[in-house]
Amino acid sequence: MSVFSPDHPSPRYWRLAQLLRQRIEKGLWKTGEHLPKLEDLMVEFDVARVTVRQAIALLSQEGLVSAVRGKGTIVQQLPKRPNSLRLETSLLEMADAYRNDQPTLTLIDEGLAQPASFPAGSGKPVANYHHLRRVHSREGQRYCVISIYLDETIFMRAPERFRQETVIPVLLEMPQVKIRRASQTLKISVVDVETSQLLGVPMSTPVAEVVRVFMGPKGEILYMAEITYKADFIRFEMELKV
């Protein structure tokens, strides 16, 4: 589907604003420089005049550009990049990263619930899981929706901490909890209807979907998390072997 296809779920002006914002962010148009003429943008992107005007108006509201009649559109500043969250490849490094991270946690749902499915080959489910679904945000900016499934017997050892803190550091601080194996998968997708509303982003916004699974000594699944991150909020790094 073309980014400007009429069947695309997001408004054309919003998609055009995204493209223009990315060009400013990459330095194609620097602070103080003019954007191409309105007519040139119409031809390049094959859109109507009103679409270009709406896109520029959106960037103007964000303070990125200033449109002056008779003088064109001038870049005022670079887009503010969100604080990124690094996805670690080591369990201990991940715990340290989350221990130092204190997002605002907004609870959406809680109770006993089984995951709809488990990743293939991940291990054996336990009898009961405590389910926490919540939105994480920083400085008022929502960046992920997470569904947590934690062995109920583990949850009951520190219920208030699990409700009020990020789960992984609390889990690893418990000497009675032994994690034999941990895995994490990531795929790039687009936001669904419900998650777009929870994150406050338009439909078809890129997201990163992460699934984490921790298993105990007998291969039992102690913890599983299904997380949807705003794509511009995460940074995935790995060291390459030579």
C-alpha positions in Angstrom: 0.0 0.0 0.0 1.4 3.4 -1.0 1.9 5.9 1.8 -0.4 8.2 -0.1 -2.9 5.5 -1.1 -6.5 6.5 -0.5 -7.0 3.2 1.3 -4.3 4.1 3.9 -6.0 4.5 7.3 -4.1 7.7 8.3 -4.9 11.1 6.8 -2.7 12.2 3.8 -1.7 15.4 5.4 -0.5 13.6 8.5 1.6 11.1 6.4 3.1 14.0 4.4 3.9 15.9 7.7 5.7 12.7 8.8 7.8 12.7 5.7 8.7 16.4 5.9 9.5 16.0 9.6 11.9 13.1 8.8 13.7 15.2 6.2 14.2 18.1 8.7 15.4 15.6 11.3 18.0 14.1 8.8 19.3 17.6 8.0 18.0 17.8 4.4 16.5 21.1 5.3 18.5 22.9 8.0 17.4 25.5 10.5 16.9 28.8 8.8 16.5 27.2 5.3 13.4 27.3 3.2 11.3 24.3 2.4 10.6 23.8 -1.3 7.8 25.8 -2.8 4.3 24.5 -2.2 3.8 23.8 -5.9 7.0 21.7 -5.9 5.9 19.6 -2.9 2.5 19.1 -4.6 4.3 17.7 -7.7 6.8 15.6 -5.8 4.3 13.9 -3.6 1.3 14.0 -6.0 -1.0 15.6 -3.5 -3.4 18.5 -3.5 -2.6 22.0 -2.4 -4.8 21.7 0.7 -2.8 18.5 1.8 0.5 20.4 1.7 -1.0 23.3 3.6 -2.4 21.1 6.3 0.9 19.2 6.7 2.9 22.5 7.0 0.3 23.8 9.4 0.8 20.7 11.6 4.6 21.2 11.6 4.1 24.9 12.4 2.0 24.0 15.4 4.9 21.8 16.6 7.2 24.8 16.2 9.4 23.1 13.5 8.6 25.6 10.7 7.3 29.0 10.2 5.1 29.8 7.2 5.2 33.5 6.1 2.9 34.7 3.3 5.1 35.8 0.4 8.3 34.4 1.9 7.7 30.7 2.0 8.2 28.2 4.8 11.3 28.4 7.0 12.7 25.7 9.3 12.8 27.0 12.8 14.2 24.1 14.8 14.9 20.3 14.6 12.3 17.9 15.8 12.8 17.0 19.5 13.9 13.4 19.6 12.2 11.3 22.3 14.3 9.7 25.0 15.2 6.3 23.6 15.0 3.0 25.5 17.8 0.6 24.8 16.8 -3.0 24.4 19.5 -5.0 26.1 20.6 -8.5 25.0 21.7 -9.6 28.5 19.3 -10.3 31.3 21.5 -8.6 33.9 22.0 -5.6 31.7 18.3 -5.4 31.1 17.6 -5.5 34.8 20.1 -2.7 35.4 18.6 -0.6 32.7 15.1 -1.0 34.1 16.3 -0.5 37.6 17.5 3.0 36.7 14.4 3.7 34.7 11.3 5.0 36.5 8.5 5.5 34.1 5.0 6.4 35.0 2.9 3.2 35.1 -0.8 3.5 34.3 -2.7 0.3 35.0 -5.4 -0.7 32.5 -6.3 -4.2 33.6 -5.4 -6.7 36.4 -6.4 -10.2 37.4 -5.8 -13.9 36.9 -5.5 -14.7 33.2 -3.7 -17.1 30.9 -1.9 -15.8 27.8 -3.7 -16.5 24.5 -0.6 -18.3 23.4 3.1 -18.9 24.2 6.0 -18.7 21.8 6.8 -22.1 20.3 9.3 -24.1 22.3 9.3 -21.6 25.2 8.5 -24.0 28.0 5.6 -25.3 30.2 2.9 -22.9 31.5 2.3 -22.8 35.3 -1.2 -23.2 36.8 -2.0 -19.5 37.3 -0.7 -16.2 36.0 -1.3 -12.8 37.4 -1.9 -10.4 34.5 -1.0 -6.7 34.6 -1.7 -4.6 31.5 -0.5 -1.0 31.6 0.9 2.0 29.7 4.4 3.3 30.4 5.2 6.9 29.9 7.9 9.5 30.6 7.4 13.2 31.0 3.8 12.7 29.9 4.8 10.9 26.7 3.4 7.4 26.4 5.9 5.0 24.8 4.7 1.5 25.3 1.7 -0.8 26.2 2.7 -3.9 28.1 0.8 -7.1 29.1 2.6 -9.0 31.9 1.9 -12.6 32.8 3.7 -13.5 36.1 3.5 -16.8 38.0 0.8 -16.0 40.6 2.9 -17.6 43.4 5.8 -15.2 42.6 3.4 -12.2 42.3 2.0 -12.8 45.8 5.4 -12.5 47.3 5.6 -8.8 46.5 2.3 -7.7 45.0 2.6 -4.0 45.6 6.2 -3.8 44.2 5.1 -5.6 41.1 2.2 -3.2 40.7 4.2 0.0 41.3 7.6 -0.9 39.7 9.0 -2.3 36.5 8.8 -6.1 37.0 12.2 -7.4 35.9 14.4 -5.8 38.6 12.0 -6.9 41.3 12.0 -10.4 39.9 15.7 -10.7 39.8 16.1 -9.4 43.4 14.2 -12.4 44.7 16.7 -15.1 45.8 14.0 -17.8 45.7 13.3 -17.2 42.0 15.7 -19.0 39.7 15.7 -18.2 36.0 17.3 -20.8 33.9 16.6 -19.3 30.5 15.4 -16.0 29.1 14.5 -15.1 25.5 13.3 -12.0 23.7 12.0 -11.6 20.2 11.3 -8.3 18.3 9.4 -7.6 15.1 8.5 -4.3 13.4 4.8 -3.9 12.8 2.1 -1.2 12.7 -0.1 -0.2 15.6 -3.6 -1.7 15.9 -6.8 0.2 16.7 -6.7 -0.3 20.5 -3.0 0.3 21.0 -3.1 3.5 18.8 -5.7 4.9 21.2 -3.7 3.9 24.3 -0.4 5.4 22.9 -2.2 8.4 21.3 -0.8 7.8 17.8 -2.6 7.5 14.5 -3.4 4.2 12.9 -0.6 2.7 10.8 2.1 4.2 13.0 5.2 2.0 13.1 5.7 0.0 16.3 8.1 -2.6 17.7 6.5 -5.7 19.2 8.6 -7.4 21.8 7.9 -10.7 23.5 10.0 -11.7 26.6 9.9 -15.1 28.3 11.7 -16.2 31.5 11.8 -19.9 32.4 12.6 -21.6 35.7 14.7 -24.6 36.6 12.2 -27.2 35.3 11.4 -25.3 32.1 8.3 -23.7 33.6 7.3 -20.2 32.2 7.6 -17.9 35.2 7.1 -14.6 33.3 6.0 -13.5 29.9 5.5 -10.0 28.6 4.0 -8.8 25.4 5.1 -5.2 24.7 4.3 -2.7 22.0 6.7 0.2 21.8 6.5 3.3 19.7 9.2 2.6 17.1 11.0 5.9 17.6 11.3 5.2 21.3 13.6 2.2 21.2 17.2 1.5 20.3 18.4 -2.0 19.6 22.1 -2.7 19.8 24.2 -5.8 19.7 27.9 -6.5 19.6 29.0 -8.4 16.4 31.4 -11.2 16.9 34.6 -11.0 14.8 
